Amino acid sequence: MNQAPGSVSIGIRTELRRLADLQPHPRNFRRHPQHQLGILRESLRVHGQQKPVVITPDGTILAGHGMVEAAKLEGWTEIVCHVYDGPYPEAFLAMDNRASDLAEDDEQALAALLRELEAQDQLAAAGWGEDNLSELLLRLDAEEKRGREETFDADRAMAEAQGQQGPTRVQPGELWQLGRHRLLSECAHWATHRGHFARDLFYRFSCIRVRPLMQENPSEGPRTLSWGAS
C-alpha cells in the first residue's frame, strides 16, 4: 500500500467485523438521540452500509458509533470496518467530529435537491419529512423577504383605514396565519377603529385565513371556540 509522509497509508482497507466484538471509545463525546438513530436505521434499510466504521485494531470505535448502534437495532451481526493505522487515534476521534461540525450548508441548493426528491417520492430515503421540508422552505422564504426593500407606508395605511366605514375584515375569535406565526383576534374596546388598519395590515403580509380552533369532543361534533369576557 502507498505511504504518505509520516508513514500514514493512502487508501482504505476494510474488514468485516462482528458487532459483538466492537466497543465504543470510552472518550467518545458525541451522543446519538433516538431521532438520529431512526434516520440511520432507515438509511441502512434503504441504502445499505455505504461507508465503513473506523476502529482501532482491538475493535474500539473511532468513527461510526451511531451507525453501529443503528445496525444493532436493525438486527445486523456484522459490519464493514476500516482499521485505523495512524499514530493518533484519540486525535482522529475528535477531528472526525470537528470536521463535520465546520461544514456549511448551501440551503438554497439543499431545498432545490429536496424538492426534486419529493417529486420523485424519495424524500424519506433522504432522511427528510414533509414537515422538515416545509419548515426549511418557510425559513428561506422569510429570509428572502427580509432582504427586500421595505415599501409599505404604515402611516398612509393607518390614515386610509381610519377613513373607511363598514365591518372590518377581521372578526373577534378568528385565528389568522402569518407565515409561521398565528394571530388570534380578540374582542377589545379599540378593535372598532384599529380593526380597519388590521385589515390592511393582514393584506400587506398576505395572510391566509385558517380554520377556527375546534373543541375536541367527537360526540358533540366540532364547535367553534369563543373568546372574550363572559
C-alpha positions as CSV (number, residue, x, y, z in Angstrom):
1,M,0.0,0.0,0.0
2,N,1.3,3.5,-0.8
3,Q,2.6,5.5,2.1
4,A,2.3,9.3,2.7
5,P,4.9,11.3,4.7
6,G,4.8,10.2,8.3
7,S,4.0,6.5,7.3
8,V,0.2,7.1,7.0
9,S,-1.3,4.8,4.5
10,I,-3.1,6.1,1.4
11,G,-6.4,4.3,0.7
12,I,-8.9,2.4,2.8
13,R,-8.5,-1.3,3.7
14,T,-11.8,-2.7,5.0
15,E,-12.6,-5.7,7.1
16,L,-15.8,-7.4,8.1
17,R,-16.1,-7.4,11.9
18,R,-18.7,-8.9,14.2
19,L,-20.7,-6.2,16.0
20,A,-20.3,-8.1,19.2
21,D,-16.5,-7.6,19.0
22,L,-16.8,-3.8,18.7
23,Q,-16.9,-1.4,21.7
24,P,-17.5,2.3,21.9
25,H,-14.5,4.5,22.6
26,P,-14.6,5.5,26.3
27,R,-13.8,9.1,25.4
28,N,-16.5,9.4,22.7
29,F,-18.3,12.7,23.4
30,R,-20.9,12.5,20.5
31,R,-24.3,11.3,21.6
32,H,-26.9,9.8,19.2
33,P,-30.6,10.6,20.1
34,Q,-33.4,8.4,19.0
35,H,-34.4,10.7,16.1
36,Q,-31.0,10.4,14.6
37,L,-30.8,6.7,15.2
38,G,-34.1,6.4,13.4
39,I,-32.7,8.1,10.3
40,L,-29.6,6.0,10.4
41,R,-31.7,2.8,10.6
42,E,-33.8,4.0,7.6
43,S,-30.5,4.7,5.7
44,L,-29.2,1.2,6.4
45,R,-32.6,-0.3,5.3
46,V,-32.8,1.7,2.1
47,H,-29.1,2.2,1.1
48,G,-27.2,-0.4,3.0
49,Q,-23.8,0.4,4.5
50,Q,-22.1,2.8,2.2
51,K,-19.1,3.9,4.3
52,P,-17.1,1.9,6.8
53,V,-16.9,2.3,10.6
54,V,-13.4,3.3,11.7
55,I,-11.9,1.2,14.5
56,T,-8.6,0.6,16.2
57,P,-7.0,-2.9,15.8
58,D,-8.7,-4.1,19.0
59,G,-12.2,-3.1,17.9
60,T,-12.6,0.2,19.6
61,I,-14.8,2.6,17.6
62,L,-13.3,5.9,16.5
63,A,-15.9,6.9,13.9
64,G,-19.3,5.5,13.3
65,H,-20.7,5.0,16.9
66,G,-24.2,5.9,15.7
67,M,-24.0,3.5,12.7
68,V,-23.0,0.7,14.9
69,E,-25.9,1.4,17.3
70,A,-28.3,1.5,14.4
71,A,-27.0,-1.7,12.9
72,K,-27.5,-3.5,16.2
73,L,-31.1,-2.2,16.4
74,E,-31.7,-3.5,12.8
75,G,-30.5,-6.9,13.9
76,W,-27.2,-6.9,12.0
77,T,-24.4,-9.2,13.3
78,E,-21.5,-7.9,11.2
79,I,-20.4,-4.6,9.8
80,V,-17.7,-3.3,7.4
81,C,-14.8,-1.5,9.3
82,H,-11.6,0.3,8.4
83,V,-8.8,-0.4,10.9
84,Y,-7.2,2.9,11.7
85,D,-3.4,2.8,11.2
86,G,-2.4,6.3,12.0
87,P,-0.4,7.4,15.1
88,Y,-3.1,9.4,17.0
89,P,-6.4,7.5,17.4
90,E,-7.8,9.8,20.0
91,A,-7.0,12.9,18.0
92,F,-8.8,11.3,15.0
93,L,-11.8,10.7,17.2
94,A,-12.0,14.4,17.9
95,M,-11.0,15.6,14.4
96,D,-13.6,13.5,12.7
97,N,-16.5,15.1,14.6
98,R,-14.9,18.6,14.4
99,A,-14.5,18.4,10.6
100,S,-18.2,17.6,10.2
101,D,-19.2,20.4,12.6
102,L,-17.4,23.0,10.5
103,A,-19.2,22.2,7.3
104,E,-21.7,24.8,6.0
105,D,-24.9,24.1,4.0
106,D,-26.0,25.9,0.9
107,E,-29.6,25.8,1.9
108,Q,-31.0,27.1,-1.4
109,A,-29.2,24.2,-3.1
110,L,-30.4,21.8,-0.5
111,A,-34.0,23.0,-0.9
112,A,-33.8,22.5,-4.7
113,L,-32.5,19.0,-4.2
114,L,-35.1,18.1,-1.7
115,R,-37.9,19.4,-3.9
116,E,-36.7,17.1,-6.7
117,L,-36.5,14.2,-4.3
118,E,-40.0,15.0,-3.1
119,A,-41.3,14.9,-6.7
120,Q,-39.7,11.5,-7.1
121,D,-41.2,10.3,-3.8
122,Q,-37.7,9.9,-2.4
123,L,-37.8,12.4,0.4
124,A,-38.0,9.7,3.2
125,A,-35.0,8.0,1.6
126,A,-33.1,11.2,2.2
127,G,-33.9,11.3,5.9
128,W,-36.3,14.2,5.5
129,G,-40.0,14.5,6.2
130,E,-42.7,16.8,4.7
131,D,-42.7,18.9,7.9
132,N,-39.0,19.3,7.8
133,L,-39.0,20.4,4.2
134,S,-41.9,22.9,4.8
135,E,-40.0,24.4,7.7
136,L,-36.9,24.9,5.6
137,L,-38.8,26.5,2.7
138,L,-40.7,28.8,5.1
139,R,-37.4,29.9,6.7
140,L,-35.8,30.5,3.3
141,D,-38.8,32.5,2.1
142,A,-38.8,34.6,5.3
143,E,-35.1,35.3,4.9
144,E,-35.6,36.3,1.2
145,K,-38.4,38.7,2.2
146,R,-36.3,40.3,5.0
147,G,-33.8,41.2,2.3
148,R,-36.3,43.1,0.2
149,E,-36.5,46.9,0.4
150,E,-39.5,47.9,2.6
151,T,-42.1,49.9,0.6
152,F,-45.1,49.7,3.0
153,D,-46.2,53.1,4.2
154,A,-47.7,52.4,7.7
155,D,-48.8,56.0,8.3
156,R,-50.7,56.2,5.0
157,A,-52.3,52.8,5.6
158,M,-53.5,53.9,9.0
159,A,-54.9,57.1,7.6
160,E,-56.8,55.3,4.9
161,A,-58.1,52.7,7.2
162,Q,-59.4,55.2,9.7
163,G,-61.4,56.9,7.0
164,Q,-63.2,53.7,5.9
165,Q,-66.6,52.6,7.0
166,G,-68.4,49.3,7.5
167,P,-67.4,46.0,9.1
168,T,-63.8,45.0,9.4
169,R,-62.3,42.0,7.6
170,V,-61.1,40.6,10.9
171,Q,-63.7,39.4,13.3
172,P,-63.3,38.6,17.1
173,G,-62.4,34.9,17.7
174,E,-60.7,34.4,14.3
175,L,-57.3,32.7,14.0
176,W,-55.1,34.0,11.3
177,Q,-51.9,32.5,9.8
178,L,-49.0,34.9,9.2
179,G,-46.2,32.8,7.7
180,R,-45.0,30.6,10.6
181,H,-47.0,32.6,13.2
182,R,-50.6,32.6,14.2
183,L,-52.6,35.6,15.4
184,L,-55.8,35.4,17.5
185,S,-58.2,38.3,17.1
186,E,-59.8,39.2,20.4
187,C,-62.6,41.5,21.3
188,A,-61.3,44.8,22.7
189,H,-62.6,48.3,23.1
190,W,-60.2,49.6,20.5
191,A,-61.0,46.9,17.9
192,T,-63.5,49.0,16.0
193,H,-61.2,51.7,14.7
194,R,-58.0,49.6,14.7
195,G,-59.7,46.7,13.0
196,H,-59.7,48.7,9.8
197,F,-56.0,49.1,10.0
198,A,-55.6,45.4,10.9
199,R,-57.4,44.5,7.7
200,D,-54.9,46.4,5.6
201,L,-52.0,45.1,7.6
202,F,-53.1,41.5,7.1
203,Y,-53.4,42.2,3.4
204,R,-49.9,43.6,3.4
205,F,-48.5,40.4,4.9
206,S,-50.5,38.1,2.6
207,C,-52.4,36.4,5.4
208,I,-54.1,33.1,4.9
209,R,-57.3,32.5,6.9
210,V,-57.3,29.2,8.6
211,R,-60.0,27.1,10.3
212,P,-61.1,28.4,13.7
213,L,-60.0,26.3,16.6
214,M,-62.4,23.5,17.4
215,Q,-63.4,21.6,20.5
216,E,-62.1,18.1,20.6
217,N,-65.3,16.2,21.6
218,P,-66.3,13.8,18.8
219,S,-69.7,13.1,20.5
220,E,-70.7,16.7,20.2
221,G,-69.1,17.4,16.9
222,P,-66.8,20.3,16.2
223,R,-67.8,23.7,17.5
224,T,-66.0,27.0,17.2
225,L,-64.5,28.1,20.5
226,S,-65.3,31.7,21.5
227,W,-63.2,34.2,23.4
228,G,-64.0,37.3,25.3
229,A,-65.4,38.4,28.6
230,S,-68.4,36.5,29.9
